[in-house]
Amino acid sequence: MVIPLSSVAEYFIYAVFVLGLALVGTSDKAWKFEQTWIWLAIVLYIGIGLSHGIVMPNARRMKGLAGELVAGGPPPAGAPPGP
């Protein structure tokens, strides 16, 4: 089974969030969670994660339905034109 590169990249993108939290936590107060840019980045990553949770299942389903349409072939002879 071949795993698409985009799936592998997703795991690395999600790991950036976890590793960033670990970096801030172990920075000996060089960076703090109270700094604006850090909590804005956290909010942004959470928003991206939520949108992926909503959009990605629908995209996979649409891809499967498009495959079914292609596999169905052309309409039968004598069928009315249009969708």
C-alpha positions in Angstrom: 0.0 0.0 0.0 1.4 3.4 -1.0 0.7 6.3 1.3 0.3 9.6 -0.5 2.9 12.3 0.3 0.1 14.7 1.3 -0.9 12.3 4.1 2.7 12.1 5.4 3.0 15.9 5.2 -0.2 16.3 7.3 1.4 14.4 10.2 4.5 16.6 10.1 2.3 19.7 10.1 0.4 18.5 13.1 3.7 17.6 14.8 4.8 21.2 14.5 2.0 22.2 16.9 3.0 19.6 19.5 6.7 20.3 19.2 6.0 24.1 19.4 4.1 23.6 22.6 7.0 21.5 24.0 9.5 24.2 22.9 7.6 26.9 24.7 7.2 24.7 27.8 10.9 23.9 28.0 12.3 27.3 27.1 13.2 28.4 30.7 10.8 31.4 30.4 12.5 32.7 27.2 9.1 32.3 25.6 5.8 32.4 27.6 2.3 31.3 26.7 1.1 34.8 27.6 3.0 36.3 24.7 0.5 37.4 22.0 2.2 35.8 19.0 2.3 32.4 20.8 -1.4 32.3 21.8 -2.4 33.6 18.4 -0.4 30.8 16.8 -2.2 28.3 19.0 -5.6 29.7 18.0 -4.6 29.5 14.4 -3.5 25.9 14.6 -6.6 24.9 16.5 -8.7 26.6 13.7 -6.8 24.8 11.0 -7.3 21.5 12.9 -11.0 22.0 13.2 -11.4 23.0 9.5 -9.4 19.8 8.5 -11.7 17.8 10.7 -14.7 19.1 8.9 -13.4 19.5 5.4 -11.2 16.4 4.9 -13.9 13.7 5.4 -16.2 15.5 2.9 -13.4 15.8 0.4 -12.6 12.1 0.7 -16.3 11.3 0.2 -16.5 13.6 -2.9 -13.5 11.9 -4.4 -15.1 8.5 -3.9 -18.3 9.7 -5.5 -16.4 11.1 -8.4 -14.7 7.8 -8.9 -18.1 6.1 -8.9 -19.3 8.5 -11.6 -16.3 7.8 -13.8 -16.7 4.0 -13.3 -20.4 4.2 -14.3 -19.5 5.1 -17.9 -21.5 7.1 -20.3 -25.3 7.3 -20.1 -27.4 4.6 -21.8 -28.5 5.2 -25.4 -31.7 7.2 -25.7 -31.3 8.8 -22.3 -32.4 12.5 -22.1 -29.5 15.0 -22.2 -28.4 16.9 -19.1 -27.8 16.0 -15.5 
